Amino acid sequence: MPDHDLTLVDCSAAHAEILASLHAECFDNAWSAQEILALLISPGLFGCIAEYRSEPAGFILGRAVADECEILTLGVLPPLRRHGIAARLLEKLTHEAAELEIVKIFLEVAADNEAAKNLYYSRDFVEIGRRKNYYNNLNGRLDALILAKTKFNKTANLI
């Protein structure tokens, strides 16, 4: 995917409907536009939408509290996965977190989500815990791995 075809746009409350639509296409348990709007207007929330050829393709939302940031959600439309969009979104959030003097970024990821785990591990996230039966899926309950990253700085390359 040519880099010039991808742009990252900072999120605002005006993006709630777009984000809800993207979330519904990326996840079984989609968040509503109202839920996303409540997040977007909450203190410490930041994130962006990836646009591929001027169309929404993915998103990331994080929340900064004190010197930590939780990645609340990251998704890329299924036909556009494995083209580096999630990596770009994650790198942008990491860069912004460093600008905010965040010292730790953490998230939960489904234990069976190999693609997501590989992305996070390739970006220096490490497993720091596990939440038993955290997610509901079609086959019942699924554990979440808690991953964290503490090694990043303001000069991190955006890929």
Secondary structure per residue as TSV (DSSP state, phi and psi in degrees):
chain	resnum	aa	ss	phi	psi
A	1	M	-	360.0	120.0
A	2	P	-	-62.8	135.4
A	3	D	G	-60.8	-34.0
A	4	H	G	-69.9	-12.2
A	5	D	G	-85.7	-6.4
A	6	L	E	-116.8	128.5
A	7	T	E	-127.5	150.3
A	8	L	E	-112.7	126.5
A	9	V	E	-117.2	125.9
A	10	D	E	-61.7	140.8
A	11	C	-	-79.6	148.5
A	12	S	-	-142.0	176.3
A	13	A	G	-58.3	-27.9
A	14	A	G	-64.8	-15.0
A	15	H	G	-94.6	6.3
A	16	A	H	-57.0	-45.5
A	17	E	H	-65.9	-43.6
A	18	I	H	-61.8	-45.0
A	19	L	H	-64.3	-39.7
A	20	A	H	-63.1	-40.6
A	21	S	H	-64.5	-45.5
A	22	L	H	-61.4	-45.2
A	23	H	H	-59.4	-41.9
A	24	A	H	-64.1	-32.7
A	25	E	H	-79.9	-18.4
A	26	C	H	-100.1	-25.1
A	27	F	-	-133.5	148.5
A	28	D	S	-67.7	-42.0
A	29	N	S	-99.2	79.5
A	30	A	-	-72.8	148.5
A	31	W	-	-88.8	142.6
A	32	S	-	-77.5	164.5
A	33	A	H	-60.6	-36.3
A	34	Q	H	-64.9	-43.1
A	35	E	H	-63.6	-42.0
A	36	I	H	-68.4	-40.8
A	37	L	H	-59.9	-43.4
A	38	A	H	-58.2	-39.4
A	39	L	H	-66.6	-46.9
A	40	L	H	-60.4	-30.2
A	41	I	T	-96.1	1.7
A	42	S	S	-81.5	152.2
A	43	P	T	-60.7	140.2
A	44	G	T	81.9	-1.3
A	45	L	E	-80.1	134.5
A	46	F	E	-149.7	160.7
A	47	G	E	170.1	-173.9
A	48	C	E	-154.9	164.3
A	49	I	E	-110.9	134.2
A	50	A	E	-90.0	130.3
A	51	E	E	-114.1	125.9
A	52	Y	E	-106.8	119.0
A	53	R	T	51.1	44.9
A	54	S	T	69.8	10.5
A	55	E	E	-115.0	139.5
A	56	P	E	-55.7	131.8
A	57	A	E	-127.1	-23.4
A	58	G	E	-172.8	176.7
A	59	F	E	-161.8	161.5
A	60	I	E	-146.1	139.6
A	61	L	E	-130.2	133.4
A	62	G	E	-133.4	158.5
A	63	R	E	-129.0	125.0
A	64	A	E	-94.4	129.6
A	65	V	E	-134.5	120.1
A	66	A	T	56.1	-121.3
A	67	D	T	-108.0	21.9
A	68	E	E	-123.3	156.4
A	69	C	E	-133.7	131.1
A	70	E	E	-104.2	128.4
A	71	I	E	-79.4	113.9
A	72	L	E	-81.3	-38.1
A	73	T	E	-163.2	146.1
A	74	L	E	-146.0	125.6
A	75	G	E	-148.3	149.4
A	76	V	E	-131.8	138.5
A	77	L	-	-54.8	136.0
A	78	P	G	-49.1	-43.6
A	79	P	G	-68.7	-15.1
A	80	L	G	-107.0	6.9
A	81	R	T	-71.0	157.5
A	82	R	T	67.1	31.6
A	83	H	S	-124.0	13.1
A	84	G	S	89.0	3.1
A	85	I	H	-67.0	-46.6
A	86	A	H	-60.9	-39.5
A	87	A	H	-62.5	-42.0
A	88	R	H	-63.5	-43.7
A	89	L	H	-61.8	-45.1
A	90	L	H	-64.1	-41.7
A	91	E	H	-65.2	-38.8
A	92	K	H	-64.7	-44.3
A	93	L	H	-62.7	-41.5
A	94	T	H	-61.2	-43.5
A	95	H	H	-62.5	-45.6
A	96	E	H	-64.8	-38.0
A	97	A	H	-62.4	-41.4
A	98	A	H	-62.8	-39.7
A	99	E	H	-61.1	-31.6
A	100	L	T	-85.3	4.7
A	101	E	T	62.7	34.0
A	102	I	-	-70.5	139.8
A	103	V	-	-109.2	-11.0
A	104	K	E	-148.7	132.1
A	105	I	E	-115.5	133.0
A	106	F	E	-137.6	166.2
A	107	L	E	-165.1	166.2
A	108	E	E	-110.1	140.9
A	109	V	E	-136.4	141.1
A	110	A	E	-59.6	135.0
A	111	A	T	-59.3	-24.7
A	112	D	T	-97.8	5.6
A	113	N	-	-89.5	80.5
A	114	E	H	-61.9	-40.4
A	115	A	H	-62.3	-45.9
A	116	A	H	-66.4	-44.2
A	117	K	H	-59.8	-43.0
A	118	N	H	-61.8	-40.3
A	119	L	H	-59.7	-50.8
A	120	Y	H	-65.0	-43.6
A	121	Y	H	-62.6	-36.4
A	122	S	H	-70.1	-13.8
A	123	R	T	-109.3	25.3
A	124	D	T	71.6	20.9
A	125	F	-	-80.5	146.4
A	126	V	E	-128.7	151.9
A	127	E	E	-74.8	127.9
A	128	I	E	-119.8	-3.4
A	129	G	E	178.3	-178.7
A	130	R	E	-146.3	137.3
A	131	R	E	-108.7	111.7
A	132	K	E	-66.3	136.4
A	133	N	E	52.4	39.0
A	134	Y	E	-75.2	-40.1
A	135	Y	E	-104.7	145.9
A	136	N	E	-93.7	134.3
A	137	N	E	-138.4	-177.8
A	138	L	T	-61.3	-25.5
A	139	N	T	-99.2	10.0
A	140	G	E	119.8	-135.3
A	141	R	E	-102.7	151.1
A	142	L	E	-138.8	139.4
A	143	D	E	-70.7	152.4
A	144	A	E	-110.8	137.4
A	145	L	E	-90.7	137.7
A	146	I	E	-97.3	119.6
A	147	L	E	-114.1	149.9
A	148	A	E	-143.5	153.9
A	149	K	E	-132.8	131.5
A	150	T	-	-125.0	-5.2
A	151	K	-	-107.2	96.7
A	152	F	-	-161.0	163.8
A	153	N	-	-149.9	176.1
A	154	K	T	-67.1	-19.2
A	155	T	T	-96.8	12.6
A	156	A	-	-56.7	135.9
A	157	N	-	-71.0	137.5
A	158	L	-	-92.1	121.7
A	159	I	-	-103.9	360.0
